[in-house]
Amino acid sequence: MIKRLLLVTFLLTTFSCHEEVVPTPIALTGPKAVDRICLGLLNNASPIESQEIRHIIFDTYTFEGGSFNGSSIYMSFSCKTLDECLRAFELVTKHNRSNFSSWRKPSFDVTQHPPGLTDISTVKKSWDVSVVENGMVMENVEDAIERIVNGQEKFRIQRLFYGAIDSDNHKVFIHYESGGIIASLLNDE
């Protein structure tokens, strides 16, 4: 009986703590970013079995952040051709290219302006979806709840997946968020 009481007390004190531990964000470029992508950054740590990805992507960037309440993942990379971009996207995300729609800017601020980039030149080189003029996009939001915060329309979302391919520059952008983030809509821009 005492062991059960101690176990219940331990579980209650451990999991009722209101202070959230936030992991250190990790931003990688180059070969280290390629290695992280190949280890399955988006696939619940399931490695990409095909080594083909290593031969078709370059100019890579990854960012991992978030907290125990959710995760924030960004990656971008370039390819030599549009077909290589589509193939790499399928390998990395397991999404089918038939789910893409015509190009449009991201709906959420969190996709438009990712964290983890302190040097403005790195921002422009690694993640600048605002310069895309021709391409394709895939944006999926699950469990969205509309809210008004400080007079502005906001959404509380449980999961957000964003994938885009810049057809002119052969660049792929992938973003995943989870954990009930709040993001501003950019409908007017």
C-alpha positions in Angstrom: 0.0 0.0 0.0 2.8 2.4 0.9 4.6 1.6 -2.4 1.4 2.5 -4.3 1.0 5.7 -2.4 4.6 6.7 -3.0 4.2 5.9 -6.8 1.0 8.0 -7.0 2.7 10.9 -5.1 5.8 10.7 -7.4 3.6 10.7 -10.6 1.5 13.6 -9.4 4.5 15.7 -8.5 6.4 14.8 -11.6 3.6 15.4 -14.1 1.7 18.3 -12.4 4.7 20.6 -12.6 3.9 23.8 -14.4 7.4 24.7 -15.4 8.1 23.6 -18.9 11.6 22.5 -19.9 12.4 23.8 -23.4 15.0 21.9 -25.4 17.8 23.9 -27.0 17.0 24.7 -30.6 19.3 23.1 -33.2 20.0 24.8 -36.5 22.2 22.9 -39.0 23.5 23.6 -42.6 25.5 21.7 -45.1 26.4 18.0 -44.6 25.2 18.0 -41.0 21.8 19.1 -42.2 21.8 16.4 -44.8 22.7 13.8 -42.2 19.8 15.0 -40.0 17.3 14.8 -42.8 18.5 11.3 -43.7 18.1 10.2 -40.1 14.4 10.9 -40.5 13.8 14.4 -39.1 10.1 14.3 -40.3 9.4 10.6 -40.0 9.4 10.1 -36.3 13.1 9.2 -36.3 12.5 6.6 -39.1 15.6 6.9 -41.3 15.3 7.5 -45.1 16.4 4.1 -46.4 17.3 5.4 -49.9 20.7 6.9 -50.2 19.4 8.6 -53.3 18.5 11.7 -51.2 22.2 12.4 -50.5 22.9 12.7 -54.2 20.1 15.0 -55.2 20.0 17.6 -52.4 22.4 20.4 -51.6 22.4 23.9 -49.9 20.6 22.3 -47.0 19.2 23.9 -43.8 17.4 22.3 -40.8 16.0 23.8 -37.7 14.6 21.8 -34.7 13.0 23.5 -31.8 9.9 23.6 -29.6 9.1 22.1 -26.3 7.6 19.1 -24.7 4.2 20.5 -25.6 5.2 20.4 -29.3 7.9 20.6 -31.9 8.9 23.0 -34.6 10.8 21.7 -37.6 12.0 23.6 -40.7 14.1 22.4 -43.5 15.1 23.6 -47.0 17.3 22.3 -49.7 18.1 22.8 -53.4 18.1 20.3 -56.2 19.4 20.5 -59.8 16.0 19.9 -61.4 12.3 20.2 -60.6 11.9 16.4 -60.9 14.7 15.9 -58.3 12.9 18.4 -56.0 9.7 16.4 -56.3 11.5 13.1 -55.7 13.4 14.5 -52.7 10.2 15.9 -51.3 8.5 12.5 -51.5 11.5 10.7 -49.9 11.7 13.2 -47.0 8.0 13.7 -46.3 6.3 10.5 -47.5 3.7 12.8 -49.2 2.7 12.2 -52.8 3.3 15.0 -55.3 -0.3 14.8 -56.4 -1.3 16.6 -53.2 0.4 19.8 -54.4 -1.7 22.8 -55.5 -0.7 26.0 -57.3 1.7 28.4 -55.6 0.4 30.7 -52.9 2.1 32.4 -50.0 2.0 30.6 -46.6 -1.2 31.1 -44.6 0.6 31.3 -41.2 3.2 33.7 -39.9 5.1 30.9 -38.2 5.8 29.4 -41.7 6.6 32.8 -43.3 9.2 33.7 -40.6 10.9 30.7 -39.0 13.0 30.9 -35.8 16.6 29.8 -35.6 18.1 32.2 -38.0 20.0 35.0 -36.3 22.0 36.1 -39.3 19.8 37.9 -41.9 21.9 36.7 -44.8 21.3 33.1 -43.6 17.6 33.8 -43.4 17.5 35.0 -47.0 19.6 32.1 -48.3 18.0 29.3 -46.3 14.3 30.2 -45.9 12.8 33.0 -48.0 9.4 31.8 -49.3 8.5 35.4 -50.1 10.6 35.4 -53.2 8.9 32.4 -54.8 6.8 33.4 -57.8 6.2 30.0 -59.5 5.9 26.7 -57.8 3.6 24.4 -55.8 2.5 24.2 -52.3 0.9 21.8 -49.8 -0.4 23.1 -46.5 -2.4 20.9 -44.1 -3.8 22.1 -40.7 -5.3 19.6 -38.3 -7.5 20.5 -35.3 -7.7 24.2 -36.0 -9.8 26.4 -33.6 -10.4 30.0 -34.5 -9.9 32.5 -31.7 -9.8 36.3 -31.4 -6.7 37.4 -29.4 -6.2 41.2 -28.7 -8.7 42.0 -31.5 -6.8 39.9 -34.1 -7.9 36.7 -35.7 -5.7 33.8 -34.5 -5.8 30.1 -34.8 -4.8 27.5 -32.3 -3.6 24.5 -34.2 -2.5 21.1 -33.1 -0.5 20.2 -36.3 0.6 22.2 -39.3 2.4 20.7 -42.3 3.7 23.0 -45.0 5.7 22.0 -48.1 6.6 24.1 -51.1 8.7 23.9 -54.2 10.1 26.9 -55.9 9.9 25.8 -59.6 12.2 28.6 -60.9 15.0 28.1 -58.4 14.6 24.4 -57.6 14.3 24.9 -53.9 12.2 22.8 -51.4 10.8 24.2 -48.2 9.3 22.0 -45.5 7.8 23.0 -42.2 6.1 21.0 -39.4 4.6 22.3 -36.2 2.8 20.5 -33.4 1.5 21.1 -30.0 -1.2 23.7 -30.0 0.8 26.7 -31.3 -0.9 30.0 -32.0 -0.2 31.5 -35.3 -1.4 34.7 -37.0 -3.1 34.5 -40.4 -1.5 36.4 -43.2 -4.6 36.5 -45.5 -4.2 40.2 -46.3 -0.6 40.0 -47.5 
